[in-house]
Structures are given as C-alpha cells and as structure tokens.
Amino acid sequence: MNHSKSPSFTANDTSINSDEYFSQRQLKQGSVGWVLLIGLGVAYVISGDFAAWNFGLAQGGWGGMFIATILVAIMYLCLCLSMSEMSSMMPTAGGGYSFARLAF
C-alpha cells in the first residue's frame, strides 16, 4: 500500500469558509415549532424508558438506579444549558455537528 499518494488537507484547502457555510445553514423563521420540539423530547424519553430501565434495575437495584438517575439528570441539564448557549451564539441548522465543525 502506497501512502505517499494519500491527499493531505489543511484548513486553507476548503473551498467554503466558515462564514459562508454557516450563512447557508441558517434556520428559516418558523421552521421548528414548540410542538415539534416537545414531540421529539417525549419520543426520546419513551424510547429510553423501554431500553434502559430494565437493564439498570437488574444490574444496580433500586438504590443504584436512583443514584444513576440523579447523575444523568445533572449531566443532561448541563448538556441542555450548553447547547442552548451555543445555539444562541451560533444559530445554525445542524446542532452539535455545526458546533463541532466550527471548533475543529
């Protein structure tokens, strides 16, 4: 296998800079409403209930499950607050991917 022909890319090689990229990915006014966001949140919680609770109770019991639930709730709160802060600073469609693209 010849590795000398593999392309190498730097940040200057991109044809679209970050400003152009993010200007093309702006959210359109009224594209996401509160009903859709609440529906997605409920769907995520329900799917997690069916997948994780049985395994957690079998492995850790009620006490371990209570501690794990408190820890996960704290981490989830931190995640939500961080994402909302980044969303207000960089309002783009794409969520975490757009934030990672800007950072790296």
Residue frames relative to the residue before (quaternion, step in Angstrom):
aa qw qx qy qz dx dy dz
M 1.0000 0.0000 0.0000 0.0000 0.00 0.00 0.00
N 0.2491 -0.7825 0.5592 0.1140 3.56 -0.76 1.07
H 0.1898 -0.8172 0.5379 0.0821 3.58 -0.45 1.21
S 0.5320 0.6573 -0.4107 0.3411 3.61 1.18 -0.23
K 0.6880 0.4760 -0.2887 0.4656 3.61 1.16 -0.44
S 0.4714 0.6691 -0.4636 0.3393 3.61 1.20 0.00
P 0.4703 -0.6962 0.4614 0.2850 3.58 -0.88 0.91
S 0.1702 -0.7518 0.6251 0.1228 3.53 -1.15 0.63
F 0.1507 -0.8023 0.5762 0.0401 3.52 -0.85 1.01
T 0.1383 -0.7532 0.6358 0.0962 3.51 -1.15 0.68
A 0.7026 -0.4561 0.3277 0.4369 3.54 -1.29 0.10
N 0.6594 0.5206 -0.3129 0.4430 3.62 1.10 -0.56
D 0.5946 0.6048 -0.3573 0.3911 3.60 1.22 -0.32
T 0.5562 0.6226 -0.4072 0.3703 3.61 1.12 -0.36
S 0.4332 -0.7212 0.4832 0.2423 3.54 -0.98 0.87
I 0.7452 0.2823 -0.1828 0.5759 3.58 1.17 -0.46
N 0.3046 -0.7599 0.5385 0.1995 3.57 -0.67 1.00
S 0.7308 -0.4594 0.2796 0.4204 3.56 -1.26 0.25
D 0.6437 0.5326 -0.3423 0.4300 3.60 0.92 -0.79
E 0.6667 0.4835 -0.3019 0.4803 3.58 0.94 -0.85
Y 0.6344 0.5428 -0.3283 0.4417 3.56 0.98 -0.86
F 0.7258 0.4312 -0.2521 0.4730 3.58 0.80 -0.99
S 0.6116 0.5370 -0.3738 0.4448 3.61 1.07 -0.49
Q 0.6571 0.4949 -0.3092 0.4772 3.60 1.13 -0.57
R 0.7335 0.4231 -0.2224 0.4832 3.60 1.16 -0.49
Q 0.3068 0.7604 -0.5149 0.2501 3.61 1.11 0.54
L 0.4871 -0.6450 0.5026 0.3068 3.55 -1.09 0.72
K 0.3856 -0.7038 0.5435 0.2461 3.53 -1.01 0.78
Q 0.5930 -0.6026 0.4026 0.3508 3.55 -1.04 0.78
G 0.8400 0.1596 -0.1388 0.4997 3.58 -0.78 1.01
S 0.4373 0.7197 -0.4586 0.2838 3.63 1.17 0.21
V 0.7714 0.1823 -0.1089 0.5999 3.59 1.12 -0.61
G 0.1302 -0.8122 0.5666 0.0484 3.55 -0.65 1.10
W 0.6865 -0.4907 0.3431 0.4126 3.52 -1.29 0.18
V 0.5989 0.5622 -0.3719 0.4324 3.61 1.09 -0.58
L 0.6532 0.5017 -0.3115 0.4740 3.59 0.96 -0.84
L 0.6726 0.4991 -0.3071 0.4519 3.60 0.88 -0.87
I 0.6527 0.4889 -0.3184 0.4832 3.60 0.96 -0.78
G 0.6375 0.5327 -0.3244 0.4522 3.59 1.00 -0.78
L 0.6551 0.4947 -0.3109 0.4791 3.58 0.97 -0.81
G 0.6465 0.5266 -0.3202 0.4497 3.58 0.95 -0.83
V 0.6628 0.4922 -0.3005 0.4776 3.58 0.93 -0.89
A 0.6489 0.5178 -0.3219 0.4552 3.60 0.94 -0.81
Y 0.6521 0.5053 -0.3199 0.4660 3.61 0.97 -0.79
V 0.6646 0.4997 -0.3107 0.4605 3.59 0.93 -0.84
I 0.6656 0.4999 -0.3150 0.4559 3.59 0.88 -0.87
S 0.6651 0.4888 -0.3219 0.4638 3.61 0.89 -0.81
G 0.6427 0.5123 -0.3268 0.4665 3.61 1.04 -0.66
D 0.6050 0.5650 -0.3531 0.4359 3.58 1.07 -0.70
F 0.7086 0.4573 -0.2760 0.4612 3.57 0.87 -0.87
A 0.7220 0.4646 -0.2600 0.4419 3.60 1.03 -0.67
A 0.8225 0.3541 -0.1476 0.4198 3.59 0.72 -1.02
W 0.6268 0.5969 -0.3646 0.3435 3.61 0.89 -0.79
N 0.6585 0.5195 -0.3291 0.4337 3.59 0.87 -0.85
F 0.6638 0.4922 -0.3027 0.4748 3.59 0.93 -0.85
G 0.6631 0.5193 -0.3081 0.4423 3.60 0.93 -0.86
L 0.6654 0.4910 -0.3047 0.4726 3.57 0.95 -0.81
A 0.6549 0.5143 -0.3190 0.4527 3.59 0.98 -0.77
Q 0.7353 0.4335 -0.2387 0.4630 3.60 0.95 -0.81
G 0.8368 0.2459 -0.0921 0.4804 3.60 0.85 -0.93
G 0.4269 -0.6918 0.4785 0.3321 3.58 1.18 -0.28
W 0.7331 -0.4324 0.2891 0.4381 3.57 -1.32 -0.02
G 0.6541 0.5189 -0.3192 0.4484 3.62 0.97 -0.78
G 0.6752 0.4827 -0.2861 0.4788 3.55 0.91 -0.90
M 0.6408 0.5217 -0.3174 0.4653 3.54 1.06 -0.76
F 0.6316 0.5266 -0.3314 0.4625 3.60 1.04 -0.74
I 0.6657 0.4877 -0.3031 0.4766 3.60 0.90 -0.91
A 0.6561 0.5077 -0.3134 0.4621 3.59 0.93 -0.85
T 0.6426 0.5242 -0.3252 0.4545 3.59 1.00 -0.79
I 0.6473 0.5060 -0.3186 0.4727 3.60 0.97 -0.81
L 0.6670 0.4986 -0.3061 0.4613 3.61 0.89 -0.88
V 0.6656 0.4934 -0.3021 0.4714 3.57 0.93 -0.87
A 0.6314 0.5296 -0.3382 0.4544 3.60 1.00 -0.73
I 0.6466 0.5028 -0.3183 0.4774 3.60 1.00 -0.78
M 0.6708 0.4863 -0.3037 0.4705 3.59 0.91 -0.87
Y 0.6442 0.5203 -0.3196 0.4606 3.59 1.02 -0.77
L 0.6215 0.5294 -0.3339 0.4712 3.58 1.04 -0.75
C 0.6516 0.5030 -0.3126 0.4739 3.60 0.95 -0.86
L 0.6402 0.5220 -0.3217 0.4628 3.59 0.98 -0.81
C 0.6747 0.4962 -0.2969 0.4588 3.59 0.87 -0.95
L 0.6690 0.4913 -0.3061 0.4662 3.58 0.92 -0.84
S 0.6490 0.5097 -0.3181 0.4668 3.60 1.01 -0.77
M 0.6734 0.4877 -0.3005 0.4673 3.58 0.90 -0.88
S 0.6535 0.4986 -0.3306 0.4637 3.60 0.97 -0.71
E 0.6303 0.5187 -0.3365 0.4695 3.59 1.04 -0.69
M 0.6794 0.4694 -0.2955 0.4803 3.59 0.92 -0.87
S 0.6309 0.5385 -0.3384 0.4444 3.60 1.04 -0.68
S 0.6720 0.4728 -0.3109 0.4777 3.57 1.02 -0.67
M 0.6640 0.4861 -0.3117 0.4750 3.61 1.12 -0.55
M 0.7981 0.1206 -0.0319 0.5894 3.59 1.03 -0.83
P 0.0548 -0.8479 0.5265 0.0292 3.64 0.29 1.17
T 0.2436 0.7620 -0.5575 0.2219 3.57 -0.01 1.31
A 0.4690 -0.6070 0.5444 0.3395 3.53 -1.30 0.30
G 0.6096 0.5597 -0.3956 0.3983 3.58 -0.80 0.89
G 0.2888 -0.8189 0.4634 0.1769 3.57 1.26 -0.24
G 0.8666 -0.0483 0.0582 0.4932 3.53 -0.96 -0.96
Y 0.6070 0.5553 -0.3636 0.4370 3.59 1.05 -0.64
S 0.6649 0.4993 -0.3097 0.4613 3.58 0.91 -0.85
F 0.6465 0.5082 -0.3247 0.4673 3.58 1.01 -0.75
A 0.6595 0.4956 -0.3069 0.4746 3.59 0.99 -0.80
R 0.6304 0.5292 -0.3367 0.4574 3.59 1.01 -0.74
L 0.6600 0.4957 -0.3100 0.4718 3.57 0.98 -0.77
A 0.6839 0.4968 -0.2891 0.4493 3.59 0.97 -0.82
F 0.7988 0.2267 -0.1132 0.5456 3.59 0.94 -0.81
